[in-house]
Amino acid sequence: MVSVIIPSYNREKTIKRAVESVLNQTYKDIEVIVVDDCSSDKTIEILTSIKDKRFSYYKLDKNSGACVARNLGIEKAKGDYIAFQDSDDEWLPDKLEKQMKAFDNKDIDVVFCPFNKVSDEKTDIHPVLPEGKVSRETLLGKSCVSTQTLIGKKECFDSIKFDPLMPRFQDYDITIRLSEKYNFYFVNKPLVNMYVQGDSISKNKTKLLNAEIRILSKYQKEAAECPAFRYYNIGALGAAKRACKFKAKQEYKEVYNLRPNLNNWLKYVFVSATDFSRSKYKSK
């Protein structure tokens, strides 16, 4: 059985679609667990209206964030495998069926897939990877696992939980820790529609910056041992600083030193020339 965990907070407009896209899977041996993070809208009323013996929901005592909600769901899960869905996204009907086949390979512990990123402007597919096993270096070198595409053996998530202190990139953070111990497989077919909402956490620039700072602080060993990890995250930290109007010359200089090419040199020159306009902001 697969236990599917869905954290939710004020998603009265999308939660039913998210839940039903799981209940309507071609793979039927499932349970669906929604953990509500103290919603103040009609989310609970909608959850109460869902009549399916495979469905249950819990409510946190106080607003604590999606990671706490997911961890509670893991504790309540009865399945042999655990998967995650987001309260504003939609699974394609054959998602679990396609991913569960990957576990026929006994060496595989965790499976993920691409998603369709749907916004008002366009639809993109992320990430782009070849089908098959994925190395730890690849998983470190770029954030390529999105939580709602993730499914793994229950023992993986019993031993490694989500970090409640991560304001963003909780999927990248848990992937770093899981990949140290478990084997990943990529099913090269987009099986999730990820909708970018107006209040999506992915649009919060401050949380973006704080998440990058925490990643580099937590994983100093990985940054020292894996150049691809440091290159990716120093670049991301620089971009986050720029988005928050902090100076980022130091980060762009290191990016160029790590990979001295024309593109990185031009970025460094541009940032060096424009950082002076940010002098009223204190660089972190």
N, C-alpha and C positions, 0 to 999 in steps of 0.2 A: 504493500500500500504506500501511496505517496501522500504525505501531509503538506498541504499548500497553505502558507502563512501570509496573511495580508494585513499590514498595519494601516490604520485609517485615522484621518483627522479632518473633520468638516468636508466630507466628500459626498454630500447628499446627491449631487448631480451625476456622479460617476461610479459610485461604489457598487451599485447593482450590476452595471455593465461588467465591471471587473470581476465580481463574484460569479456571474452567470457564464462568463467566458471560460472559467475554470470548471464549473459544474457541467458544462456542455462539451467537455473534452471527449475525444474518441476513446481515450484511456480512462476506464471507469472506476478502477480501484483507488479511490481517493477520499480524503477528508479535507474540508476547507475550514480554516480557522481565521477569523477576523479578530484582530485586537484593536479596539477603539481607544484612541489617545485623548479621551475626554472631549469628544466633539460637542459643540454648542449648537449645531444645526440639527437637521432631521435624520442624520446618519443612523442613529439607533432605531428610529421608527422604521426605516427602510430595511435594516438588518433583521428586525423582528418579523417583517413580512415575508422573508425568504423561508419557504417550507421545503426542506430537503434534509433527509436524515443524515446526509454526509456533511452538513453545514452546522457550525457552531460559532459563537462569538463571545468575547470577553471584553471587559472595560477596565482600563487602568484607573487607579484611585486618584491620580493626578496627572496632568499633562507632562509627559516625560520624554517624548521624541520617538521616532520610528525605530531606532535601534533597540530601545527598551521594549517596545511592543513586539518586535521580531523575536527577541530573546525569550519573552514570556510565551510566545507561540511555540518556540522550540521546546520549551519545558512541557507544554501541554500536548505536543504531537505524539501520536501513536504509530505513525507510519515507519516503514523501513527506510524510506527516502524522504527528504525534505526539499520542497521547492518554495519559491517566493514570488508573490505577485504584488504590484503596487495598486493602490486604490483608485488611480485615475487612468490605468492602462488596460489593455485588452490582449488576451492570448488568442492565437489562431487555434482552430479546433484540434489540430493534430500535434500540438506542441509537445505534450507529455509522451505521446506515442513515439514520436521521432526521437526524442531525447532518451527515453528509457531503453531503446534498442542499443544505445552506445554502451550501456552497462553489461551487455553480453560479453564484452571484453573485461575479464576479471581484474585487469590491472587498473581500471578506471574507477575513480572515486567521485569526481565532480564533473558535471557536464554543463556547458553553456552554449549560446547560439547568438546570431545577430538579431537586431531589432529594427523595425521601421520607425524612424524618428519623424513624427508627424507634427508639423507646425502650420500656421496660416499660410506661410510662403511656399513650402515645399515638403517633400518626403525624402529622407535620406536613409541609407542602410548602414548600420554600424554594428560591430567593427568589420573590417575586411581581413579575413584570415583563411588559410587553407583548412579543409576538413582534416581532422585527426587529432592526435595528442599535441598538447601545447606545452612548451618548455617553461620552466620557472623564469628563465631570463626574459622570454617574451612577455610573460605576465607582469614581471617587474618593470619592463621597459616602457609600458604604456598602460593606462587604465582601459582595459578592453572587456571587462566583465560587468554587465549591468545586473543589478539584483533580481529584477523580474525575469531574467533569462536563466537564472541559476538553479540547479538541482544537484543534490549530492546525497551520499549515504548519511543516515542519521548520525552515525558516530562522528562524522566530520564536524557537525554543528553542536554536538554534545560536548566536544572537547574545545572547540574554538567558537567563541561568541562574537556578536557585533559589538563594536566599541561605542558606548553611549556618548563619549566625548567628541566623536567625529561629527562636525557640523555638516559636512558633505563628504563625498567619496567613501562612504561606508562600504561600498562594494569593492573598491580598489583596496581599501585597508584590509578587509577580511580575506581577499584574494591573496595578498602578500603573505599572510600568515598561513592560510590553507595550503598554498603551493609549496611551502617548506616541508610539508609532511605528506600531502596527497597529490595524486595524479589527475590532471585536467584533460578534458576532451572537448573539441569544438565541433558542433553540428552545423555545417555551413548552409543554413537555410534560415531566413528571418521568420521567426515564429511568434513575435510579439509586436503589437502596435504600441509605441510609447508616445503619448500625447503631451506636448509641451503646453502646460496651463499658464495662465497669467500669474498665478501665485506659486508656480513651481519653485522648489528650493534651488533648482539649477540657475535661477535668475538672480539669486542673492549674492552680490559681489563680496560683501563682508565675510559671509560664510565660506565663500570660495577661498579668500585669502587665509582665513584661520585654518581651514582644512589643509591647505598646502604647507603652512607652517608646522602643523601637527604631524603630517606625514614625514617631513624631513627630520623632525625632532625624534619621532618614534623609531625611524628606520635608518639610523646613522651607520649601522653595520652594512646594510644593503647598499647605502649610498657610497660607502668606501669600497665595496667589493664588486659592484655592478655599475660600470660607467653609463650604461643605457638608462638605469634607474635615476642616477644623479642628473644626467643630461635632461631627461624628460621633466623631472620635478623642479629643477632649478629654472628651467624655461617656463614651466607653469607658474612658479612662484613669481617670476618677473612679470608675467602677463597679469597675474592677479593683483600685484602691486600697482601696475599701471591702471588697471580697471578701477582701483580704489584711490587713484590719484596720489600714490606714493612714488618716490624715486626708485628706479629699478636698474640704474646703470651697472651696479655691481653684479647683479644676476645675469644681465645680457653679456657682460664681459666674460663671465665664467662659461656661459653657453658657447661663446666663440672660442674660448681656450680649449674646451672639451671637443669641439668639432669646428676647426678653423676652415670654414668655407666662405664663399662670397656672400651667400644669403645671410649667414649669421653675422658677418662683418657689417653688412649694410644695416641690419637691425640694431647692432650695437652703436653704430655711428648715429643713427636716427634717434635712439633713446638718449644718447649722450648729449645730443643737440637740443632735445626737448625737455630734459629733466629740470633745466633751470626754471621753467615755467611752473614747476611744482614745488618751488622752494618754500612756499608757505605751509606745505605739509611736512610733517616729521616722518622720515623714512623709518620703517620698522626693521 
